[in-house]
């Protein structure tokens, strides 16, 4: 009977040890999870900040590209006007020569 009680006590102690071992492991894993979640939140915050910066820079880039295109369009219009003006001047120069003859 004594042997049986010792075996029962030993089995109970082992079960408790395992349960406490699982609980201790669970506590350790919860701490690790908490740290990982904290790190994740910090990384997400940094990502959000960088995405906001990217949107701001993208808006500046888009504005600069739009301004560049407007300048190109103005330059092309100016070039066409110069070509037309040169043609008109040449045409009028020919008229002057004819009128002098």
C-alpha contacts under 8 A as a table, 3 or more apart, distances in Angstrom:
res1	aa1	res2	aa2	distance
1	X	4	X	5.00
1	X	5	X	6.26
2	X	5	X	5.10
2	X	6	X	6.17
3	X	6	X	5.15
3	X	7	X	6.18
4	X	7	X	5.04
4	X	8	X	6.09
5	X	8	X	4.95
5	X	9	X	5.97
6	X	9	X	5.03
6	X	10	X	5.89
7	X	10	X	4.97
7	X	11	X	6.02
8	X	11	X	5.04
8	X	12	X	6.12
9	X	12	X	5.04
9	X	13	X	6.07
10	X	13	X	5.06
10	X	14	X	6.11
11	X	14	X	5.08
11	X	15	X	6.15
12	X	15	X	5.06
12	X	16	X	6.10
13	X	16	X	5.00
13	X	17	X	5.95
14	X	17	X	4.93
14	X	18	X	6.06
15	X	18	X	5.08
15	X	19	X	6.03
16	X	19	X	4.93
16	X	20	X	5.91
17	X	20	X	5.04
17	X	21	X	5.78
18	X	21	X	4.74
18	X	22	X	6.00
19	X	22	X	5.03
19	X	23	X	6.03
20	X	23	X	4.82
20	X	24	X	5.84
21	X	24	X	5.03
21	X	25	X	6.00
22	X	25	X	4.97
22	X	26	X	5.89
23	X	26	X	4.86
23	X	27	X	6.09
24	X	27	X	5.03
24	X	28	X	6.21
25	X	28	X	5.04
25	X	29	X	6.06
26	X	29	X	5.05
26	X	30	X	6.03
27	X	30	X	5.05
27	X	31	X	6.27
28	X	31	X	5.16
28	X	32	X	6.28
29	X	32	X	4.95
29	X	33	X	5.99
30	X	33	X	4.91
30	X	34	X	6.04
31	X	34	X	5.02
31	X	35	X	6.29
32	X	35	X	5.15
32	X	36	X	6.08
33	X	36	X	4.96
33	X	37	X	5.99
34	X	37	X	5.11
34	X	38	X	6.14
35	X	38	X	4.98
35	X	39	X	6.12
36	X	39	X	5.04
36	X	40	X	6.01
37	X	40	X	4.90
37	X	41	X	6.08
38	X	41	X	5.12
38	X	42	X	6.27
39	X	42	X	5.12
39	X	43	X	6.13
40	X	43	X	5.04
40	X	44	X	6.03
41	X	44	X	5.00
41	X	45	X	6.10
42	X	45	X	5.05
42	X	46	X	6.26
43	X	46	X	5.08
43	X	47	X	6.10
44	X	47	X	4.94
44	X	48	X	6.09
45	X	48	X	5.08
45	X	49	X	6.26
46	X	49	X	5.09
46	X	50	X	6.16
47	X	50	X	5.10
47	X	51	X	6.05
48	X	51	X	5.09
48	X	52	X	6.21
49	X	52	X	5.13
49	X	53	X	6.28
50	X	53	X	4.96
50	X	54	X	6.02
51	X	54	X	4.88
51	X	55	X	6.16
52	X	55	X	5.13
52	X	56	X	6.32
53	X	56	X	5.09
53	X	57	X	6.19
54	X	57	X	5.10
54	X	58	X	5.88
55	X	58	X	4.94
55	X	59	X	6.10
56	X	59	X	5.17
56	X	60	X	6.39
57	X	60	X	5.00
57	X	61	X	6.10
58	X	61	X	4.96
58	X	62	X	6.06
59	X	62	X	5.09
59	X	63	X	6.14
60	X	63	X	5.10
60	X	64	X	6.17
61	X	64	X	5.05
61	X	65	X	6.13
62	X	65	X	5.10
62	X	66	X	6.12
63	X	66	X	5.08
63	X	67	X	6.15
64	X	67	X	5.01
64	X	68	X	6.05
65	X	68	X	4.96
65	X	69	X	6.17
66	X	69	X	5.14
66	X	70	X	6.24
67	X	70	X	5.04
67	X	71	X	6.25
68	X	71	X	5.09
68	X	72	X	6.22
69	X	72	X	4.98
69	X	73	X	6.09
70	X	73	X	5.06
70	X	74	X	6.12
71	X	74	X	5.01
71	X	75	X	6.04
72	X	75	X	5.04
72	X	76	X	6.17
73	X	76	X	5.14
73	X	77	X	6.22
74	X	77	X	5.06
74	X	78	X	6.07
75	X	78	X	5.01
75	X	79	X	6.09
76	X	79	X	5.01
76	X	80	X	6.24
77	X	80	X	5.15
77	X	81	X	6.25
78	X	81	X	5.06
78	X	82	X	6.17
79	X	82	X	5.04
79	X	83	X	6.20
80	X	83	X	5.10
80	X	84	X	6.17
81	X	84	X	5.04
81	X	85	X	5.96
82	X	85	X	4.95
82	X	86	X	5.99
83	X	86	X	5.11
83	X	87	X	6.18
84	X	87	X	5.08
84	X	88	X	6.12
85	X	88	X	4.99
85	X	89	X	6.07
86	X	89	X	5.06
86	X	90	X	6.07
87	X	90	X	5.12
87	X	91	X	6.05
88	X	91	X	4.98
88	X	92	X	6.08
89	X	92	X	5.05
89	X	93	X	5.94
90	X	93	X	4.93
90	X	94	X	6.31
91	X	94	X	5.22
91	X	95	X	6.50
92	X	95	X	4.94
92	X	96	X	6.32
93	X	96	X	5.15
93	X	97	X	6.47
94	X	97	X	5.20
94	X	98	X	6.36
95	X	98	X	5.10
95	X	99	X	6.13
96	X	99	X	5.13
96	X	100	X	6.26
97	X	100	X	5.29
97	X	101	X	6.58
98	X	101	X	5.35
